[in-house]
Amino acid sequence: MQSNAELYEQDFFAWTQTTAALIRAGKWHDIDLEALAEEIDSVGGRDRRELTNRLRVLVMHLLKWRYQPARRQEGHSWRSTILTQRTAIEGLLEQSPSLRPVVETFLQQRYPRARRDALQETGLTPATLPEVCPWTAAQILDEDFWPEVEGS
């Protein structure tokens, strides 16, 4: 029979199932603890990556919503994407509430990429979009927040 460490290297899915069974059976001495720790770290990283990516997509669409108001009516895709990202982010934060305090930091970190993506997709000039995110995390996650053109 293969050791847990050998299985980890050869068949990841089989390793996950075997490791879960070993944990349930309390056979801690048979588990490759380093591999288990690595995978648990990876799960946390996955949530962090998902949050930052969803923030980027959300902000990119909020920028398009705000700075191309005439194009909002061409379809419901911007609105739909904004709502989908907000819902997914809220679900992620409910599942991993310890991520909530870092949303603002992640927002500021991902804003330059969201801005660059919005510029590429819209053809707007760089001077059109703010260099620093104009909204707070609370605003972008608020389902009632829809950034409008000043004076409209």
Rosetta blueprint (number, residue, H / E / L):
1 M L
2 Q L
3 S L
4 N H
5 A H
6 E H
7 L H
8 Y H
9 E H
10 Q H
11 D L
12 F H
13 F H
14 A H
15 W H
16 T H
17 Q H
18 T H
19 T H
20 A H
21 A H
22 L H
23 I H
24 R H
25 A L
26 G L
27 K L
28 W H
29 H H
30 D H
31 I L
32 D L
33 L H
34 E H
35 A H
36 L H
37 A H
38 E H
39 E H
40 I H
41 D H
42 S H
43 V H
44 G H
45 G H
46 R H
47 D H
48 R H
49 R H
50 E H
51 L H
52 T H
53 N H
54 R H
55 L H
56 R H
57 V H
58 L H
59 V H
60 M H
61 H H
62 L H
63 L H
64 K H
65 W H
66 R H
67 Y H
68 Q L
69 P H
70 A H
71 R H
72 R H
73 Q H
74 E H
75 G L
76 H L
77 S H
78 W H
79 R H
80 S H
81 T H
82 I H
83 L H
84 T H
85 Q H
86 R H
87 T H
88 A H
89 I H
90 E H
91 G H
92 L H
93 L H
94 E H
95 Q H
96 S L
97 P H
98 S H
99 L H
100 R H
101 P H
102 V H
103 V H
104 E H
105 T H
106 F H
107 L H
108 Q H
109 Q H
110 R H
111 Y H
112 P H
113 R H
114 A H
115 R H
116 R H
117 D H
118 A H
119 L H
120 Q H
121 E H
122 T H
123 G L
124 L L
125 T L
126 P H
127 A H
128 T H
129 L L
130 P L
131 E L
132 V L
133 C L
134 P L
135 W L
136 T L
137 A H
138 A H
139 Q H
140 I H
141 L H
142 D L
143 E L
144 D L
145 F L
146 W L
147 P L
148 E L
149 V L
150 E L
151 G L
152 S L
